[in-house]
Amino acid sequence: MRLAITVLFWLLGIVLANLLHLPLVPLLLATGAALLLAALWRPTAWGKPTLYLTALLLGATRLVWAQPVPTTDDIDRAIGQRVVLRGTIAGQPDRREDRQNVVLGAIAIEIRGRSEARRGQIILQLSPLPELQYGANIKVSGLLTQPANTPSFDYRAYLQRQGITAVMKQPAVTHLSGFSGSRLLQPLLQMNDAVRAIALQLLPEPHASLLLGIILGVKATIPKHVLADFTTTGTSHILVISGWNITLVVVNAITLLLMLGLARRQADWAAAVILVLYVCFVGATPSVMRAAVMASLVILADLVGRPGDPWTLLLVACGLLTLLDPYSIWDVGFQLSALATAGLFAFTPALRELLQRIPFAGRSPLLIEPLAATLGASALTLPILLLSFGQLPLVAPLANLLLLPLVPFTMAFGTLSIVIGWLLPPLGQIVAFFTWPFLQCLLVGSHLLAKLSGTGLTPPSIDIWPVTFYYALLALAWVCYQQQTQRPRHGRAAGGMWDHHDV
């Protein structure tokens, strides 16, 4: 418990440093003094308070230390000018139906025939074809502009947290020789492209594009009207790779392996292998790796088997990720990953017990476990989606209740069909036949619910206090449930993730 609270103070320190704009030198002095006091007062009653104060100051120091100091070498000094830049494509391009966004890093600016290195990254907004590839060296020329904010989203601050400070729209592109990316990441991203091609061969449209959106987060070929239906119903988070998606992969794998007769530890280790293969399958990008870290906590928690440890594991994982990149705490993908995992730990047991009381359905663990996990994870992630996208469709609760349970089965059959289709295309076509009904239900369901929604609740600004009140109610419900489950039970300790005596 002490470790978990210490990490909470670390995270709080990061948030406070961002709000208060604390200077670095006083923070370093205060942190040094707190460390000294924590060492001296460790055996006394003041030991814990000074430890937590030290963690808070260290978190604040980490954020301030990570803030870039403006220099004349920053690429954003050239904003407003027409420039010629040389650089390397960093990461997988974000491909859409009408465009592709490419992050250009390792930038050099050409001035009077000379190349001078510049610090920072920029986004290139290009036409969808020809598709650019990770690691390619290119030269671009065009007008460098500042990222434009919208009334509901601070796009500039969002990009700055990733080290991106400028945008170039529709530049002239010249391909240069050589490859400057990671030789380890390159084949994984090429595999990502191969998966896209196989899905488009196995399934008709828009089903293939929807499957790619669910398992890869690729929205390039999803028709605009399909995207609009998912946005209108508040279920667009289905089309984003996060800890929510990958956690469902782990939950499905463990449930299915246990039903096939594997022992618990064997199922956990097998699920860990499946998780690694899935990360390679979708492309081991930083966002996917972060989501995989969160999802792996499901396996670790099941292996540990003690009620309090999953929360410590979750907080330590958050602490380590923010140690590497303190700005990740504001990343929506990080928030969804952490909260989806927390929701799984907190609410899946109670939801499972509730669903098992339903006649007929309660006897089907293959249905109950994914549904309970989906609803538990969604309970904590929906408010973040509301804050991120600035609107609450009135049909969103019903849409999530009806559509989310279909996602685990879509991911399972869809992934299996692509893997088999890679090895044996005719057999993959047969498996894809069983994937199509789930995709069709998602398409038809989102379309009908979008028509039902009529109007959505779109306030001019969303206050944090109603969301805080919502989380407070959930926390109270969780505490009450924990008190009820403290009574001795047969089998595994109360609060374990899965009580598989009923599976």
C-alpha positions as CSV (number, residue, x, y, z in Angstrom):
1,M,0.0,0.0,0.0
2,R,2.8,2.4,0.8
3,L,4.3,1.9,-2.7
4,A,0.9,2.6,-4.4
5,I,0.4,5.8,-2.4
6,T,3.9,6.9,-3.2
7,V,3.2,6.5,-6.9
8,L,0.0,8.4,-6.5
9,F,1.9,11.4,-5.1
10,W,4.4,11.1,-7.9
11,L,1.6,11.4,-10.4
12,L,0.1,14.3,-8.5
13,G,3.4,16.1,-8.6
14,I,3.5,15.9,-12.4
15,V,0.0,17.4,-12.6
16,L,0.7,20.2,-10.1
17,A,3.9,21.1,-11.9
18,N,2.0,21.5,-15.1
19,L,-0.7,23.6,-13.4
20,L,1.6,25.9,-11.3
21,H,4.5,26.2,-13.9
22,L,7.0,25.6,-11.1
23,P,10.7,26.7,-11.7
24,L,13.4,24.0,-11.9
25,V,16.0,25.3,-9.4
26,P,13.7,25.8,-6.4
27,L,12.2,22.4,-7.1
28,L,15.6,20.7,-7.1
29,L,16.5,22.4,-3.8
30,A,13.1,21.4,-2.3
31,T,13.5,17.9,-3.5
32,G,17.0,17.5,-2.1
33,A,15.8,18.8,1.3
34,A,12.8,16.4,1.3
35,L,15.1,13.5,0.4
36,L,17.3,14.4,3.4
37,L,14.4,14.7,5.8
38,A,12.9,11.4,4.5
39,A,16.2,9.6,5.2
40,L,16.6,11.2,8.7
41,W,12.9,10.8,9.8
42,R,12.4,7.3,8.3
43,P,12.1,5.5,11.7
44,T,9.8,8.2,13.1
45,A,6.1,9.1,12.6
46,W,7.2,11.7,10.1
47,G,8.7,9.0,7.8
48,K,5.7,8.4,5.6
49,P,4.6,12.1,5.2
50,T,8.2,13.1,4.1
51,L,8.3,10.0,1.7
52,Y,5.1,11.1,0.1
53,L,6.3,14.7,-0.1
54,T,9.5,13.6,-1.7
55,A,7.6,11.6,-4.3
56,L,5.4,14.6,-5.1
57,L,8.4,16.9,-5.6
58,L,10.2,14.3,-7.7
59,G,7.2,14.0,-10.0
60,A,7.1,17.8,-10.3
61,T,10.8,17.9,-11.0
62,R,10.6,15.2,-13.6
63,L,8.0,17.2,-15.6
64,V,9.9,20.5,-15.4
65,W,13.1,18.7,-16.3
66,A,11.4,17.3,-19.5
67,Q,10.2,20.7,-20.6
68,P,12.3,21.9,-23.6
69,V,14.3,25.1,-23.3
70,P,13.7,27.3,-26.3
71,T,16.8,27.8,-28.5
72,T,17.6,29.3,-31.9
73,D,17.8,25.8,-33.3
74,D,14.1,25.0,-32.8
75,I,12.3,24.3,-36.0
76,D,9.3,26.4,-34.9
77,R,11.5,29.5,-35.3
78,A,10.8,29.2,-39.0
79,I,7.0,29.2,-38.7
80,G,5.5,31.6,-41.2
81,Q,8.3,31.0,-43.8
82,R,8.5,28.9,-46.9
83,V,11.3,26.5,-46.2
84,V,13.1,23.4,-47.6
85,L,13.5,20.6,-45.1
86,R,15.2,17.3,-45.1
87,G,14.2,14.6,-42.6
88,T,13.1,11.1,-41.8
89,I,9.6,9.8,-41.4
90,A,9.2,8.9,-37.7
91,G,6.5,6.3,-37.0
92,Q,3.8,4.8,-39.0
93,P,1.9,7.4,-41.1
94,D,-1.6,8.1,-40.0
95,R,-3.5,7.2,-43.1
96,R,-7.1,8.4,-43.6
97,E,-9.6,8.2,-46.5
98,D,-8.8,11.7,-47.8
99,R,-5.2,12.3,-46.5
100,Q,-2.2,10.9,-44.6
101,N,-0.5,12.7,-41.7
102,V,3.3,12.1,-41.5
103,V,5.6,13.0,-38.7
104,L,8.9,14.3,-40.0
105,G,11.9,14.1,-37.6
106,A,15.7,14.4,-37.6
107,I,15.1,17.7,-39.5
108,A,17.7,19.8,-41.3
109,I,16.8,23.1,-43.0
110,E,18.4,24.2,-46.2
111,I,19.6,27.8,-46.0
112,R,21.6,29.3,-48.9
113,G,22.6,25.8,-50.1
114,R,23.7,24.7,-46.6
115,S,21.9,22.2,-44.3
116,E,21.6,23.1,-40.7
117,A,20.2,20.8,-38.1
118,R,16.9,21.8,-36.3
119,R,15.4,20.5,-33.1
120,G,11.8,19.3,-33.1
121,Q,9.4,17.5,-35.3
122,I,6.7,18.7,-37.7
123,I,3.5,17.1,-39.2
124,L,3.2,16.9,-42.9
125,Q,-0.4,16.8,-44.2
126,L,-0.4,15.0,-47.5
127,S,-2.7,13.5,-50.1
128,P,-3.5,9.8,-49.4
129,L,-1.4,8.6,-52.4
130,P,1.4,7.7,-52.8
131,E,1.6,6.1,-49.3
132,L,4.8,7.1,-47.5
133,Q,6.7,4.5,-45.3
134,Y,8.3,4.6,-41.9
135,G,12.1,5.4,-42.0
136,A,12.2,6.9,-45.5
137,N,14.3,10.0,-46.0
138,I,12.5,12.8,-47.8
139,K,12.9,16.4,-48.8
140,V,9.9,18.7,-48.5
141,S,9.3,22.3,-49.4
142,G,6.4,24.5,-48.4
143,L,5.0,26.9,-45.9
144,L,5.6,26.1,-42.2
145,T,2.6,27.0,-40.1
146,Q,1.5,26.8,-36.4
147,P,-1.0,24.0,-35.4
148,A,-4.5,25.4,-35.3
149,N,-6.6,24.9,-32.2
150,T,-10.4,24.4,-32.2
151,P,-12.9,25.7,-29.6
152,S,-13.1,22.2,-28.0
153,F,-9.5,21.0,-28.4
154,D,-6.1,22.5,-27.8
155,Y,-4.4,20.8,-30.7
156,R,-1.2,22.8,-30.3
157,A,-0.6,21.7,-26.7
158,Y,-1.4,18.1,-27.7
159,L,1.3,18.1,-30.4
160,Q,3.8,20.0,-28.2
161,R,3.7,17.2,-25.6
162,Q,4.9,14.9,-28.4
163,G,7.7,17.3,-29.5
164,I,5.8,18.4,-32.6
165,T,5.7,22.2,-33.0
166,A,4.7,23.0,-36.6
167,V,2.6,21.8,-39.6
168,M,3.3,21.9,-43.3
169,K,0.3,21.3,-45.5
170,Q,0.6,19.7,-49.0
171,P,4.3,20.3,-49.4
172,A,6.3,19.2,-52.5
173,V,7.9,15.9,-51.6
174,T,11.1,14.5,-53.0
175,H,12.2,11.0,-52.0
176,L,15.9,10.6,-51.0
177,S,17.9,7.4,-50.8
178,G,18.6,5.4,-47.7
179,F,16.7,4.2,-44.6
180,S,17.1,5.9,-41.2
181,G,14.5,4.2,-39.1
182,S,14.8,1.3,-36.6
183,R,15.5,-2.1,-38.3
184,L,13.6,-3.8,-35.5
185,L,10.5,-1.6,-35.9
186,Q,10.5,-1.7,-39.7
187,P,9.4,-5.4,-40.1
188,L,6.6,-4.9,-37.5
189,L,5.2,-2.0,-39.4
190,Q,5.5,-3.8,-42.7
191,M,3.5,-6.7,-41.0
192,N,0.9,-4.1,-40.1
193,D,0.6,-3.1,-43.8
194,A,0.4,-6.8,-44.8
195,V,-2.5,-7.4,-42.3
196,R,-4.4,-4.5,-44.0
197,A,-4.0,-6.1,-47.4
198,I,-5.1,-9.6,-46.2
199,A,-8.2,-8.2,-44.5
200,L,-9.2,-6.3,-47.6
201,Q,-9.0,-9.6,-49.5
202,L,-11.0,-11.7,-47.0
203,L,-13.9,-9.4,-46.4
204,P,-16.1,-7.1,-48.4
205,E,-16.3,-3.4,-47.7
206,P,-17.1,-1.7,-45.4
207,H,-16.6,-4.8,-43.2
208,A,-12.9,-5.2,-43.9
209,S,-12.2,-1.5,-43.1
210,L,-14.3,-1.7,-39.9
211,L,-12.3,-4.8,-38.8
212,L,-9.0,-2.9,-39.5
213,G,-10.2,-0.1,-37.4
214,I,-11.0,-2.4,-34.5
215,I,-7.9,-4.5,-34.5
216,L,-5.3,-2.0,-35.9
217,G,-6.9,1.4,-35.3
218,V,-6.6,2.1,-39.0
219,K,-9.3,4.5,-40.3
220,A,-7.9,5.1,-43.8
221,T,-10.5,3.2,-45.7
222,I,-13.5,3.4,-43.3
223,P,-16.3,5.3,-45.1
224,K,-17.2,8.7,-43.7
225,H,-20.8,7.7,-43.0
226,V,-19.6,4.7,-40.9
227,L,-17.3,6.9,-38.9
228,A,-20.1,9.4,-38.4
229,D,-22.4,6.6,-37.1
230,F,-19.8,5.5,-34.5
231,T,-19.2,9.1,-33.5
232,T,-22.9,9.9,-33.2
233,T,-23.5,6.9,-31.0
234,G,-20.4,7.6,-28.7
235,T,-18.7,4.4,-29.7
236,S,-15.8,5.8,-31.8
237,H,-13.4,4.5,-29.1
238,I,-13.9,1.1,-30.6
239,L,-11.8,2.2,-33.6
240,V,-8.8,3.2,-31.5
241,I,-6.0,0.8,-30.3
242,S,-5.7,1.2,-26.6
243,G,-5.4,-0.8,-23.4
244,W,-9.2,-1.4,-23.7
245,N,-8.8,-3.3,-26.9
246,I,-5.7,-5.3,-26.0
247,T,-7.1,-6.1,-22.5
248,L,-10.1,-7.7,-24.3
249,V,-7.6,-9.8,-26.3
250,V,-6.1,-11.1,-23.0
251,V,-9.4,-11.7,-21.3
252,N,-10.7,-13.6,-24.3
253,A,-7.6,-15.7,-24.5
254,I,-7.5,-16.7,-20.8
255,T,-11.2,-17.5,-20.8
256,L,-11.0,-19.6,-23.9
257,L,-7.8,-21.4,-22.8
258,L,-9.4,-22.3,-19.4
259,M,-12.5,-23.7,-21.2
260,L,-10.2,-25.8,-23.3
261,G,-8.9,-27.5,-20.1
262,L,-5.6,-25.7,-19.5
263,A,-4.6,-25.0,-15.9
264,R,-4.7,-21.4,-14.7
265,R,-1.0,-20.8,-14.8
266,Q,-0.7,-22.4,-18.2
267,A,-3.5,-20.3,-19.5
268,D,-1.8,-17.1,-18.1
269,W,1.5,-17.9,-19.7
270,A,-0.1,-18.9,-23.0
271,A,-2.1,-15.6,-22.9
272,A,1.2,-13.7,-22.4
273,V,2.6,-15.3,-25.6
274,I,-0.6,-14.4,-27.4
275,L,-0.2,-10.8,-26.2
276,V,3.3,-10.6,-27.5
277,L,2.2,-12.0,-30.9
278,Y,-0.7,-9.6,-31.0
279,V,1.5,-6.6,-30.3
280,C,3.8,-7.7,-33.2
281,F,0.6,-8.3,-35.3
282,V,-0.7,-4.8,-34.9
283,G,2.7,-3.1,-35.0
284,A,4.7,-2.4,-31.9
285,T,4.3,1.4,-32.0
286,P,4.8,3.4,-28.7
287,S,1.1,3.7,-28.2
288,V,0.5,0.0,-28.7
289,M,3.5,-0.9,-26.4
290,R,2.0,1.4,-23.7
291,A,-1.4,-0.3,-24.0
292,A,0.3,-3.7,-23.9
293,V,2.0,-2.8,-20.7
294,M,-1.3,-2.1,-19.1
295,A,-3.0,-5.2,-20.6
296,S,-0.1,-7.4,-19.3
297,L,-1.2,-6.4,-15.8
298,V,-4.2,-8.6,-16.2
299,I,-2.0,-11.6,-16.6
300,L,0.3,-10.5,-13.7
301,A,-2.6,-9.9,-11.4
302,D,-4.0,-13.3,-12.2
303,L,-0.6,-14.9,-11.5
304,V,-0.2,-13.1,-8.2
305,G,-3.7,-13.9,-7.1
306,R,-3.9,-11.5,-4.1
307,P,-6.6,-8.8,-4.0
308,G,-4.5,-5.7,-3.3
309,D,-1.6,-6.4,-5.7
310,P,-3.3,-5.6,-9.0
311,W,-3.7,-2.0,-8.0
312,T,-0.1,-1.7,-6.9
313,L,1.0,-3.2,-10.3
314,L,-1.3,-0.8,-12.1
315,L,0.1,2.3,-10.3
316,V,3.7,1.2,-10.6
317,A,3.2,0.7,-14.4
318,C,1.7,4.2,-14.6
319,G,4.7,5.5,-12.6
320,L,7.2,3.8,-14.8
321,L,5.5,5.1,-18.0
322,T,5.4,8.6,-16.7
323,L,9.0,8.3,-15.6
324,L,10.0,7.7,-19.2
325,D,7.6,10.3,-20.5
326,P,5.8,12.5,-18.0
327,Y,3.7,14.1,-20.7
328,S,2.0,10.7,-21.3
329,I,-0.3,11.4,-18.4
330,W,-2.2,13.8,-20.7
331,D,-2.3,11.4,-23.6
332,V,-5.9,10.1,-24.1
333,G,-4.5,6.7,-25.1
334,F,-2.6,6.4,-21.8
335,Q,-5.7,7.5,-19.8
336,L,-7.9,5.0,-21.6
337,S,-5.4,2.2,-21.1
338,A,-5.0,2.9,-17.4
339,L,-8.7,3.4,-16.7
340,A,-9.8,0.4,-18.8
341,T,-7.4,-1.8,-16.7
342,A,-8.6,-0.2,-13.5
343,G,-12.2,-0.8,-14.5
344,L,-11.5,-4.4,-15.2
345,F,-9.9,-4.9,-11.8
346,A,-12.7,-3.0,-10.0
347,F,-16.0,-4.0,-11.6
348,T,-15.6,-7.2,-13.6
349,P,-16.2,-9.5,-10.5
350,A,-19.4,-7.7,-9.5
351,L,-20.7,-7.5,-13.1
352,R,-20.0,-11.2,-13.6
353,E,-22.0,-12.1,-10.6
354,L,-24.8,-9.9,-11.8
355,L,-24.8,-11.3,-15.3
356,Q,-24.7,-14.9,-14.0
357,R,-28.1,-14.4,-12.5
358,I,-29.6,-13.9,-16.0
359,P,-31.4,-17.1,-17.1
360,F,-29.7,-19.1,-19.8
361,A,-27.0,-16.5,-20.4
362,G,-25.6,-16.9,-16.9
363,R,-24.5,-20.5,-17.9
364,S,-22.3,-19.3,-20.8
365,P,-18.9,-18.2,-19.5
366,L,-17.8,-17.5,-23.1
367,L,-20.4,-14.8,-23.2
368,I,-20.4,-13.6,-19.6
369,E,-16.6,-13.0,-19.1
370,P,-16.1,-10.8,-22.2
371,L,-19.3,-8.9,-21.5
372,A,-18.4,-8.3,-17.8
373,A,-14.9,-7.2,-18.8
374,T,-16.2,-4.9,-21.5
375,L,-18.7,-3.2,-19.3
376,G,-16.3,-2.9,-16.4
377,A,-13.6,-1.3,-18.5
378,S,-16.1,1.0,-20.2
379,A,-17.5,2.3,-16.8
380,L,-14.2,4.2,-16.2
381,T,-13.4,5.2,-19.8
382,L,-16.6,6.8,-21.0
383,P,-16.1,10.1,-19.0
384,I,-12.6,10.5,-20.6
385,L,-14.2,10.1,-24.0
386,L,-16.7,12.7,-23.1
387,L,-14.0,15.2,-22.0
388,S,-11.8,14.4,-25.0
389,F,-14.5,14.8,-27.7
390,G,-16.6,17.4,-26.0
391,Q,-20.0,15.8,-26.5
392,L,-22.3,13.2,-25.0
393,P,-24.7,11.6,-27.5
394,L,-27.9,10.8,-25.6
395,V,-27.9,7.3,-27.1
396,A,-24.3,6.6,-26.0
397,P,-25.1,4.5,-22.9
398,L,-27.5,2.3,-24.8
399,A,-25.1,2.0,-27.8
400,N,-22.2,1.0,-25.6
401,L,-24.3,-1.6,-23.7
402,L,-25.4,-3.1,-27.0
403,L,-22.4,-2.8,-29.3
404,L,-19.4,-3.3,-27.0
405,P,-20.1,-6.9,-26.1
406,L,-19.7,-7.7,-29.9
407,V,-16.2,-6.3,-30.0
408,P,-14.3,-9.2,-28.3
409,F,-15.8,-11.7,-30.6
410,T,-15.1,-9.5,-33.6
411,M,-11.5,-9.2,-32.5
412,A,-11.1,-12.9,-31.8
413,F,-12.6,-14.1,-35.1
414,G,-11.1,-11.3,-37.1
415,T,-7.6,-11.8,-35.9
416,L,-7.9,-15.6,-36.3
417,S,-9.2,-15.2,-39.9
418,I,-6.3,-12.9,-40.8
419,V,-3.7,-15.2,-39.3
420,I,-5.1,-18.3,-41.0
421,G,-5.6,-16.3,-44.2
422,W,-2.0,-15.4,-44.1
423,L,-1.0,-19.1,-44.0
424,L,-3.9,-20.7,-45.9
425,P,-6.0,-18.2,-47.8
426,P,-8.9,-20.6,-48.5
427,L,-9.3,-21.6,-44.9
428,G,-9.0,-18.0,-43.8
429,Q,-11.9,-17.2,-46.1
430,I,-14.0,-19.7,-44.2
431,V,-13.1,-18.2,-40.8
432,A,-13.8,-14.7,-42.2
433,F,-17.3,-16.0,-42.9
434,F,-17.9,-16.3,-39.1
435,T,-16.4,-12.8,-38.6
436,W,-18.8,-11.1,-41.0
437,P,-22.0,-11.4,-38.8
438,F,-20.4,-9.6,-35.9
439,L,-19.1,-6.8,-38.2
440,Q,-22.6,-6.6,-39.8
441,C,-24.2,-6.3,-36.4
442,L,-21.8,-3.4,-35.5
443,L,-22.5,-1.6,-38.8
444,V,-26.3,-2.0,-38.7
445,G,-26.5,-1.4,-34.9
446,S,-24.5,1.8,-35.0
447,H,-26.5,3.1,-38.0
448,L,-29.9,2.4,-36.4
449,L,-28.8,3.8,-33.1
450,A,-27.4,6.9,-34.8
451,K,-30.8,7.5,-36.3
452,L,-32.4,7.0,-32.9
453,S,-30.0,9.5,-31.2
454,G,-31.6,12.5,-32.9
455,T,-29.9,15.2,-30.9
456,G,-26.9,14.9,-28.6
457,L,-25.9,16.7,-25.5
458,T,-23.2,19.1,-26.8
459,P,-22.5,21.7,-24.1
460,P,-20.2,24.7,-24.9
461,S,-17.7,23.5,-22.3
462,I,-17.6,20.4,-20.1
463,D,-16.9,21.1,-16.4
464,I,-14.6,18.7,-14.7
465,W,-16.8,18.6,-11.5
466,P,-19.6,16.4,-12.9
467,V,-17.0,13.9,-14.1
468,T,-15.3,14.0,-10.7
469,F,-18.7,13.4,-9.0
470,Y,-19.3,10.4,-11.4
471,Y,-15.9,8.8,-10.5
472,A,-16.6,9.5,-6.8
473,L,-19.9,7.5,-7.1
474,L,-18.1,4.7,-8.8
475,A,-15.4,4.6,-6.1
476,L,-18.2,4.5,-3.4
477,A,-19.9,1.6,-5.2
478,W,-16.5,-0.2,-5.4
479,V,-15.8,0.3,-1.7
480,C,-19.3,-1.0,-0.8
481,Y,-18.8,-4.1,-3.0
482,Q,-15.4,-4.8,-1.4
483,Q,-16.8,-4.6,2.0
484,Q,-19.4,-7.2,1.0
485,T,-16.8,-9.5,-0.4
486,Q,-14.6,-9.5,2.7
487,R,-16.5,-12.5,4.0
488,P,-14.6,-15.8,3.7
489,R,-15.2,-17.6,0.4
490,H,-14.4,-21.1,-0.8
491,G,-11.6,-21.3,-3.3
492,R,-9.6,-18.4,-4.3
493,A,-9.2,-15.2,-2.2
494,A,-12.0,-12.7,-2.6
495,G,-11.3,-10.0,-5.1
496,G,-9.4,-12.2,-7.5
497,M,-9.8,-11.3,-11.2
498,W,-11.5,-14.5,-12.3
499,D,-13.2,-17.1,-10.1
500,H,-13.0,-19.9,-12.6
501,H,-14.8,-22.5,-10.5
502,D,-17.8,-21.3,-12.5
503,V,-16.2,-21.5,-15.9
